[in-house]
Amino acid sequence: MQQNYFLSLFFSGLTKGSIYALIALGYTMVYGVVQLINFAHGEIYMIGAFTGLIAYTVFTYSGLPLPFILPAVLITSAVCAGAYGYTIEKIAYRRLRNAPRLSALITAIGMSLVLQNYVMLMQTSDFLNFPNLFPELSFLSGIRHILNSGQIIILASALLIMIILWFFITKTMAGKAMRAAAQDQIMAQLLGINLNSVTAQCFVIGSATAAIGGVLISAQTGQINFYIGFTAGLKAFVAAVLGGIGSIPGAVAGSLVLGFTESFGSGYISSQYEDLFAFVILIVILIFKPAGLFGSTAKEKV
């Protein structure tokens, strides 16, 4: 019985960590290239979830076969969120790239509030029911108390996205351009890399992965509202810092640490302190590793 309970908490933590990773990747990719924390990123996650709800309604009434609804909803949400990410970068952040850091920070917080209120006015301030998009997997019939269909699909989707992203960053010319810009912006531009294009790609990709995470977790929990992006975005930012902001493997590792901490802390201590665990683990790790798990401390010559 205790073993089953432990496994249930393990898979719950793995699922949470996977969702946090899909959001944290956006934070760390943008920061790695332009040294900017996009605090509106959580709201993109929220907009992706609302887009998924609208897309589900449209596809259901159009008669799309059930097995194709989830992929169609995920693709629609990713494309829409990518468009939002591109627009935000071009309108709100691009002109502030060489401005003082405080200006970009204030703009990011302002953009977060704008998007929150935009969705609240366009939709509602109440919680909305989100449909269960996950098909029942028959081979899980004997272990549903440990692992359910939604968790399997979330884990598989997150793993597939991370593999695709790894391949894109390590094997394609666009990915190599991102890594070059992250390493040295000036040298990258001297070599002909378009910094505006690279930055926009980071925003689009990060927004798309966050939107997919928003749809998946909303289908698992069964509800959404305009404020879900604030808490999820804040925790994903904590995960990115835990792993070392700017490091993609670090974002994934930090997300998993955070997911397991929340799951086991809630299961063995109290679920009332779930949000507290994120910041306690952040403080503990940063005391011993100020740059995060995978981060490196920059050395400056005087």
ABEGO torsion letter per residue (X at the ends): XAAAAAAAAAAAAAAAAAAAAAAAAAAAAAAAAAGBBBAAAAAAAAAAAAAAAAAAAAAAAAGBBAAAAAAAAAAAAAAAAAAAAAAAAAAAAAAAAABBAAAAAAAAAAAAAAAAAAAAAABBABBBBBBBABBBBAAAAAAAAABBAAAAAAAAAAAAAAAAAAAAAAABAAAAAAAAAAABAAAAAAAGBBAAAAAAAAAAAAAAAAAAAAAAAAAAAGBBBAAAAAAAAAAAAAAAAAAGBGBAAAAAAAAAAAAAAAAAAAAABBAAAAAAAAAAAAAAAAAABAAEAABBBBBBBX
